[in-house]
Amino acid sequence: MPPGVWAGDGAARSDLYGQPNAVTSIREAVPAPIRTPTTHNKKDCGMSQLALCLKALSQGQRPQPSHIEGAFEQLMDGDAPDAAIGGFLMGLAAIGETPDDIVAGARVLRGRMATINAPAGAIDTCGTGGDGKGAYNISTAAAIVAAGAGAIVAKHGNRAASSKSGSSDVLGELGVCLGARTEDVERSIREAGVGFLYAPAHHSAVRHVASARKGLGVRTLFNLLGPLANPAGAKRQLLGVFDPRWMQPMAQALRDLGCERAIIMCGQDGMDEITTTMGTDAVELRDGEIRQFEITPEDADIPRATETELQGGDPTYNAAAIQRLLDGETGAFRNIVLLNAGAALMLADRAADIREGAQLAASAIDDGRARRALDRMVTISNGGV
């Protein structure tokens, strides 16, 4: 399994930390990252924060929290060799990553990202990816439909590395300009209700760990960080994970990072979406409280599907499926999008529950508002009026 598994869709196997995408036009369009002042000395008693972490980990001990955050700073500033990066990440995995470790990495990543502005109440449907299902671009389609139904969506994502279609791959096929200027992305969120935040344009610091992670060839803590660093600062998230063991830690991390409301989920079939083949295990963060529950298709009066009915393809194939969805085609793809868009609308305070949210999502497709949201997103991202 390659190290990158984050792209914001169950279809994708990549994250923004796989192979850096050197897209000159995007780098020119996005402002330089706003650096958060470092609160940790890079050296302590003559040893760097990373070296102190490695020493503790080599002895089977947990490093001090300040040392872990300092180590992440060294990694993302390009001050660490690949061997040390690999030792740090695998050492944390060996003793078991904690919510505090996730928060430390996310804070450092956030402090080095190029940000954009979005209206209050913006949501994100980006997940970790990496479920290996090869499904349609479900969270991307759900983002478009939720926007059509009145949500404000700052959709974060990337290209696929080892699968056929990541969120940016399918949006590019639909006509969205991945190199859109910052002001056009911000305008798209305001006017279309949805804008796409192409991860490599916002997270240049992760290029420093790409080689080490590729060499490791296994999942590490970095596979969880992307969805926690939305460049628009979205405080409401529908976040699918590739393994249910990460639901509680991710919820705790989001709470510590200031998230207002989130649903973190993993389908019982292994999908990192709210699935329609069976139930979905979920954790909700709301008002600082965390609760675990189950979502079923029946909660939204949606029929169950088979995994075969949800199989996607390359960007052209998946984009065509989204076009048909927005044109009113019924079937398993529409149903799973309604279920996920319904949850997104609930998080956006547009629906009281997932059933009402799915109904609102269906109306947005049927009356053309979801189609108009995509069309406006395409026009604005390409500099149109």
VEXDREN-2710 file (C-alpha; in Angstrom, 1 decimal):
% VEXDREN-2710
k/r/px/py/pz
1/MET/0.0/0.0/0.0
2/PRO/1.5/3.4/-1.0
3/PRO/1.8/6.0/1.8
4/GLY/-0.6/8.5/0.3
5/VAL/-4.3/7.8/0.9
6/TRP/-6.0/11.1/1.3
7/ALA/-8.0/12.7/-1.5
8/GLY/-11.4/13.3/0.0
9/ASP/-13.4/10.5/-1.8
10/GLY/-13.8/6.8/-1.3
11/ALA/-12.6/6.4/-4.8
12/ALA/-9.2/7.9/-4.1
13/ARG/-6.1/6.4/-2.6
14/SER/-4.1/9.6/-2.3
15/ASP/-3.5/12.3/0.2
16/LEU/-1.9/15.7/-0.2
17/TYR/1.3/14.1/1.2
18/GLY/1.9/11.6/-1.6
19/GLN/3.9/12.9/-4.5
20/PRO/3.9/16.8/-4.5
21/ASN/2.3/18.2/-7.6
22/ALA/4.4/21.1/-9.0
23/VAL/1.8/23.2/-10.7
24/THR/3.3/26.6/-11.3
25/SER/0.1/28.4/-12.1
26/ILE/-1.4/27.3/-8.8
27/ARG/1.6/28.3/-6.7
28/GLU/1.4/31.7/-8.3
29/ALA/-2.3/32.1/-7.7
30/VAL/-2.2/31.2/-4.0
31/PRO/-0.7/33.6/-1.4
32/ALA/2.3/32.4/0.6
33/PRO/1.4/30.5/3.7
34/ILE/0.9/32.4/6.9
35/ARG/3.5/31.0/9.3
36/THR/2.5/30.6/12.9
37/PRO/5.3/31.6/15.2
38/THR/7.1/28.7/16.7
39/THR/6.6/28.2/20.4
40/HIS/9.2/25.5/20.8
41/ASN/13.0/25.8/20.8
42/LYS/14.3/23.5/18.0
43/LYS/17.0/22.4/20.4
44/ASP/16.8/21.4/24.0
45/CYS/20.0/20.7/26.0
46/GLY/21.9/20.6/22.7
47/MET/19.5/18.1/21.1
48/SER/16.8/18.9/18.6
49/GLN/13.1/18.3/19.4
50/LEU/13.1/15.5/16.8
51/ALA/16.2/13.9/18.3
52/LEU/14.6/14.0/21.7
53/CYS/11.6/12.3/20.3
54/LEU/13.7/9.6/18.6
55/LYS/15.6/9.0/21.8
56/ALA/12.4/8.5/23.8
57/LEU/10.8/6.3/21.2
58/SER/13.9/4.1/20.9
59/GLN/13.4/3.4/24.6
60/GLY/9.7/2.6/24.2
61/GLN/8.7/5.9/25.9
62/ARG/6.3/8.5/24.8
63/PRO/8.0/11.8/24.0
64/GLN/6.9/15.0/25.7
65/PRO/4.0/16.8/23.8
66/SER/6.1/19.9/23.2
67/HIS/8.8/17.7/21.7
68/ILE/6.4/16.1/19.4
69/GLU/5.1/19.4/18.1
70/GLY/8.6/20.7/17.8
71/ALA/9.5/17.6/15.8
72/PHE/6.6/18.2/13.4
73/GLU/7.9/21.7/12.9
74/GLN/11.3/20.3/11.9
75/LEU/9.7/17.9/9.5
76/MET/7.6/20.5/7.8
77/ASP/10.4/23.1/7.7
78/GLY/12.6/20.7/5.8
79/ASP/15.1/20.3/8.7
80/ALA/15.0/16.5/9.0
81/PRO/16.6/13.8/7.0
82/ASP/14.4/11.0/5.6
83/ALA/15.8/8.4/8.1
84/ALA/14.8/10.6/11.0
85/ILE/11.4/11.3/9.6
86/GLY/10.8/7.6/9.1
87/GLY/12.0/6.7/12.5
88/PHE/9.8/9.4/14.1
89/LEU/6.6/8.3/12.3
90/MET/7.1/4.6/12.8
91/GLY/8.1/5.1/16.4
92/LEU/4.8/6.9/17.0
93/ALA/3.0/4.2/15.3
94/ALA/4.7/1.6/17.4
95/ILE/3.6/3.1/20.7
96/GLY/0.2/4.2/19.3
97/GLU/-0.6/7.6/18.1
98/THR/-2.9/9.6/20.4
99/PRO/-5.4/12.4/19.7
100/ASP/-2.7/14.8/21.1
101/ASP/-0.2/13.6/18.5
102/ILE/-2.8/14.2/15.8
103/VAL/-3.5/17.7/17.1
104/ALA/0.2/18.5/17.2
105/GLY/0.7/17.5/13.6
106/ALA/-2.5/19.3/12.5
107/ARG/-1.5/22.5/14.3
108/VAL/1.9/22.6/12.6
109/LEU/0.3/21.9/9.2
110/ARG/-2.3/24.6/9.7
111/GLY/0.4/27.1/10.7
112/ARG/2.1/26.6/7.3
113/MET/-0.9/26.4/4.9
114/ALA/-2.0/29.1/2.5
115/THR/-5.4/30.1/3.7
116/ILE/-8.5/31.5/2.0
117/ASN/-11.6/33.2/3.4
118/ALA/-15.0/31.5/3.6
119/PRO/-18.3/32.6/5.1
120/ALA/-19.1/31.5/8.7
121/GLY/-20.8/28.1/8.8
122/ALA/-18.8/26.6/5.9
123/ILE/-18.5/22.8/5.9
124/ASP/-16.1/20.3/4.3
125/THR/-16.8/16.7/3.1
126/CYS/-13.2/15.7/2.8
127/GLY/-12.2/12.3/4.3
128/THR/-9.0/10.4/4.6
129/GLY/-9.6/8.2/1.5
130/GLY/-7.8/4.9/1.4
131/ASP/-10.7/2.5/1.8
132/GLY/-9.7/0.5/-1.3
133/LYS/-13.2/0.3/-2.6
134/GLY/-12.8/2.1/-6.0
135/ALA/-16.2/3.7/-5.6
136/TYR/-17.6/6.7/-7.3
137/ASN/-16.5/10.2/-6.1
138/ILE/-19.2/10.2/-3.5
139/SER/-18.1/13.0/-1.1
140/THR/-17.4/15.3/-4.1
141/ALA/-20.9/14.7/-5.5
142/ALA/-22.4/15.1/-2.0
143/ALA/-20.6/18.5/-1.7
144/ILE/-22.1/19.8/-4.9
145/VAL/-25.6/18.6/-4.0
146/ALA/-25.4/20.0/-0.5
147/ALA/-24.4/23.3/-1.9
148/GLY/-27.4/23.2/-4.2
149/ALA/-29.6/22.6/-1.2
150/GLY/-28.2/25.7/0.6
151/ALA/-25.0/24.6/2.4
152/ILE/-21.8/26.5/2.2
153/VAL/-19.1/24.0/1.2
154/ALA/-15.3/24.6/1.1
155/LYS/-14.3/21.3/-0.5
156/HIS/-10.8/20.3/0.2
157/GLY/-9.1/17.5/-1.7
158/ASN/-6.4/16.3/-4.1
159/ARG/-5.6/14.0/-7.0
160/ALA/-5.4/10.3/-6.8
161/ALA/-2.0/8.6/-6.6
162/SER/-2.7/4.9/-7.0
163/SER/-6.4/4.8/-7.8
164/LYS/-8.3/6.0/-10.8
165/SER/-10.1/9.2/-9.6
166/GLY/-9.5/11.6/-6.7
167/SER/-11.7/14.6/-6.0
168/SER/-9.6/17.0/-8.0
169/ASP/-9.4/14.5/-10.9
170/VAL/-13.1/14.3/-11.3
171/LEU/-13.7/18.1/-10.7
172/GLY/-11.1/18.9/-13.4
173/GLU/-13.0/16.5/-15.7
174/LEU/-16.2/18.4/-14.9
175/GLY/-14.5/21.7/-15.9
176/VAL/-13.4/23.1/-12.6
177/CYS/-10.1/25.0/-12.9
178/LEU/-7.7/23.5/-10.3
179/GLY/-5.4/26.5/-10.7
180/ALA/-8.1/29.0/-9.9
181/ARG/-7.0/32.3/-8.3
182/THR/-7.7/32.6/-4.5
183/GLU/-10.3/35.4/-5.1
184/ASP/-12.1/33.1/-7.6
185/VAL/-12.2/30.2/-5.1
186/GLU/-13.5/32.5/-2.4
187/ARG/-16.1/34.0/-4.8
188/SER/-17.2/30.4/-5.8
189/ILE/-17.8/29.5/-2.2
190/ARG/-19.9/32.7/-1.7
191/GLU/-21.9/32.7/-5.0
192/ALA/-22.0/29.0/-6.0
193/GLY/-22.2/27.7/-2.5
194/VAL/-19.1/25.5/-3.2
195/GLY/-15.5/26.0/-4.0
196/PHE/-12.6/23.6/-4.4
197/LEU/-9.4/23.9/-2.3
198/TYR/-6.8/22.0/-4.2
199/ALA/-4.5/20.6/-1.5
200/PRO/-1.0/21.1/-3.2
201/ALA/-1.8/24.8/-3.7
202/HIS/-2.3/25.2/0.1
203/HIS/0.1/22.7/1.8
204/SER/3.6/23.2/0.3
205/ALA/5.3/22.3/3.6
206/VAL/4.4/18.6/3.2
207/ARG/6.8/18.3/0.3
208/HIS/9.6/17.9/2.9
209/VAL/8.2/14.5/4.1
210/ALA/7.1/13.1/0.7
211/SER/10.3/11.1/0.0
212/ALA/10.4/9.6/3.5
213/ARG/6.8/8.6/3.4
214/LYS/7.1/7.0/0.0
215/GLY/10.1/5.0/1.3
216/LEU/8.1/3.8/4.3
217/GLY/5.3/2.5/2.1
218/VAL/2.8/2.2/5.0
219/ARG/0.2/4.5/6.5
220/THR/1.4/6.9/9.1
221/LEU/0.0/9.8/11.1
222/PHE/0.2/12.0/8.1
223/ASN/-2.6/10.1/6.4
224/LEU/-5.0/11.6/9.0
225/LEU/-3.8/15.2/9.0
226/GLY/-5.1/16.5/5.6
227/PRO/-8.8/16.6/6.5
228/LEU/-7.9/18.4/9.7
229/ALA/-6.3/21.3/7.8
230/ASN/-9.0/22.9/5.7
231/PRO/-7.5/26.1/4.2
232/ALA/-10.8/27.9/4.6
233/GLY/-10.9/27.0/8.3
234/ALA/-14.2/25.1/8.0
235/LYS/-15.4/24.3/11.5
236/ARG/-18.0/21.7/10.4
237/GLN/-17.0/18.5/8.8
238/LEU/-18.3/15.2/7.4
239/LEU/-15.1/13.1/7.6
240/GLY/-14.8/9.5/6.5
241/VAL/-11.9/7.4/7.7
242/PHE/-10.4/4.2/6.4
243/ASP/-10.5/2.4/9.7
244/PRO/-13.1/2.7/12.5
245/ARG/-10.4/2.8/15.1
246/TRP/-9.7/6.4/14.1
247/MET/-13.2/7.7/14.6
248/GLN/-12.9/8.6/18.3
249/PRO/-9.3/9.9/18.1
250/MET/-10.2/12.1/15.1
251/ALA/-13.3/13.4/17.0
252/GLN/-11.2/14.3/20.0
253/ALA/-8.6/16.0/17.8
254/LEU/-11.3/18.0/16.0
255/ARG/-12.7/19.1/19.3
256/ASP/-9.3/20.3/20.5
257/LEU/-8.7/22.1/17.2
258/GLY/-11.9/24.1/17.6
259/CYS/-14.3/22.2/15.4
260/GLU/-17.9/23.1/16.1
261/ARG/-19.6/20.0/14.8
262/ALA/-18.5/16.9/12.9
263/ILE/-19.5/13.4/12.0
264/ILE/-16.6/11.0/11.6
265/MET/-17.6/7.7/10.0
266/CYS/-16.6/4.4/8.5
267/GLY/-19.0/2.1/6.7
268/GLN/-19.3/-1.4/8.1
269/ASP/-18.4/-2.5/4.6
270/GLY/-15.1/-0.6/5.0
271/MET/-16.1/2.4/2.9
272/ASP/-15.0/5.8/4.1
273/GLU/-18.4/7.2/3.4
274/ILE/-21.9/6.7/4.8
275/THR/-22.5/3.5/3.0
276/THR/-25.8/2.1/1.6
277/THR/-24.7/-1.5/1.5
278/MET/-25.1/-1.9/5.3
279/GLY/-24.8/0.2/8.4
280/THR/-22.2/2.9/9.1
281/ASP/-20.4/3.3/12.4
282/ALA/-20.2/7.0/13.3
283/VAL/-19.1/9.4/15.9
284/GLU/-20.6/12.9/16.3
285/LEU/-18.9/15.9/17.8
286/ARG/-21.4/18.5/18.9
287/ASP/-21.2/21.3/21.5
288/GLY/-17.9/19.7/22.8
289/GLU/-19.6/16.4/23.4
290/ILE/-18.8/13.2/21.5
291/ARG/-21.2/10.3/21.0
292/GLN/-21.1/7.1/19.0
293/PHE/-24.0/5.9/16.9
294/GLU/-25.0/4.0/13.8
295/ILE/-26.4/5.3/10.5
296/THR/-28.4/3.1/8.3
297/PRO/-29.9/3.7/4.8
298/GLU/-33.3/3.2/6.4
299/ASP/-32.7/6.3/8.5
300/ALA/-33.3/8.3/5.3
301/ASP/-35.8/5.9/3.7
302/ILE/-33.1/4.9/1.2
303/PRO/-32.9/1.4/-0.2
304/ARG/-29.7/-0.7/0.3
305/ALA/-27.3/-1.3/-2.5
306/THR/-24.6/-3.8/-3.4
307/GLU/-20.9/-2.9/-3.6
308/THR/-20.9/-3.7/-7.3
309/GLU/-23.6/-1.0/-7.9
310/LEU/-21.3/1.6/-6.3
311/GLN/-18.2/0.8/-8.3
312/GLY/-16.7/3.8/-10.1
313/GLY/-14.0/4.2/-12.7
314/ASP/-11.6/6.8/-14.0
315/PRO/-12.3/10.6/-13.8
316/THR/-14.1/10.6/-17.2
317/TYR/-16.4/7.7/-16.0
318/ASN/-17.1/9.2/-12.6
319/ALA/-17.6/12.7/-14.0
320/ALA/-20.2/11.3/-16.4
321/ALA/-21.9/9.6/-13.5
322/ILE/-22.1/13.0/-11.6
323/GLN/-23.5/14.7/-14.7
324/ARG/-26.2/12.0/-15.0
325/LEU/-26.9/12.3/-11.3
326/LEU/-27.4/16.1/-11.6
327/ASP/-29.6/15.5/-14.7
328/GLY/-31.9/13.4/-12.5
329/GLU/-30.8/9.8/-13.0
330/THR/-32.0/7.5/-10.3
331/GLY/-30.2/4.5/-8.8
332/ALA/-27.6/3.4/-6.3
333/PHE/-25.2/6.3/-6.9
334/ARG/-28.0/8.9/-6.4
335/ASN/-29.1/7.1/-3.2
336/ILE/-25.7/7.1/-1.6
337/VAL/-25.1/10.7/-2.6
338/LEU/-28.4/11.7/-1.0
339/LEU/-27.5/9.9/2.2
340/ASN/-24.1/11.7/2.5
341/ALA/-25.5/15.1/1.3
342/GLY/-28.2/14.7/3.9
343/ALA/-25.7/14.3/6.7
344/ALA/-23.8/17.3/5.3
345/LEU/-27.0/19.4/5.4
346/MET/-27.6/18.3/8.9
347/LEU/-24.1/19.5/9.9
348/ALA/-24.8/22.8/8.1
349/ASP/-28.0/23.3/10.2
350/ARG/-30.1/23.1/7.0
351/ALA/-31.8/19.9/8.2
352/ALA/-33.0/18.6/11.6
353/ASP/-31.9/15.0/10.8
354/ILE/-30.5/12.9/8.0
355/ARG/-33.9/12.0/6.6
356/GLU/-34.9/15.6/6.1
357/GLY/-31.4/16.3/4.7
358/ALA/-31.7/13.6/2.1
359/GLN/-35.1/14.9/1.1
360/LEU/-33.7/18.4/0.7
361/ALA/-30.8/17.0/-1.3
362/ALA/-33.2/15.2/-3.6
363/SER/-35.2/18.4/-4.2
364/ALA/-32.0/20.3/-5.0
365/ILE/-31.2/17.7/-7.7
366/ASP/-34.7/17.5/-9.1
367/ASP/-35.3/21.3/-9.4
368/GLY/-31.9/21.9/-10.9
369/ARG/-30.2/23.8/-8.0
370/ALA/-27.5/21.2/-7.7
371/ARG/-26.8/21.5/-11.4
372/ARG/-26.6/25.3/-11.2
373/ALA/-24.2/25.1/-8.2
374/LEU/-21.8/23.0/-10.3
375/ASP/-22.2/25.2/-13.4
376/ARG/-21.5/28.4/-11.4
377/MET/-18.5/26.7/-9.7
378/VAL/-17.0/25.8/-13.1
379/THR/-17.7/29.3/-14.5
380/ILE/-16.2/31.2/-11.5
381/SER/-13.2/29.0/-11.2
382/ASN/-12.3/29.7/-14.8
383/GLY/-12.5/33.5/-14.2
384/GLY/-16.0/33.9/-15.6
385/VAL/-18.8/36.2/-14.4
END
